[in-house]
Amino acid sequence: MQKRNDNIKASSNPALTAEEFDRRFDQGEDIFSLGVDPATIRRPGLEPRRFNVDVPAHMLEKLDNAAQLRGVTRQALVKTWLFDRLVQEQK
């Protein structure tokens, strides 16, 4: 079983073991007080990658309106819609 904090380094406490980290986290201790640097946290297999999509101005306006209606960013809306469509395609 892989530990959930394999990619987390306790920089202020290099002697902190994964087991000790897990125990203290499970007891409710804040991970940042354990020396975790938020700038170095990575989600294995979920690293973001960029791609560009060119769309006509009227489509961009519609996207912005739909995002505003839902109270989310344009990017969040597009990611949600893409994910939903990809899930549909797998069925």
Secondary structure, DSSP 8 states (H G I E B T S, - for coil): ---TTTT--BTT-TT--HHHHHHHHHTT--GGGGTB-GGG---TT-----------HHHHHHHHHHHHHHTS-HHHHHHHHHHHHHHHHH-
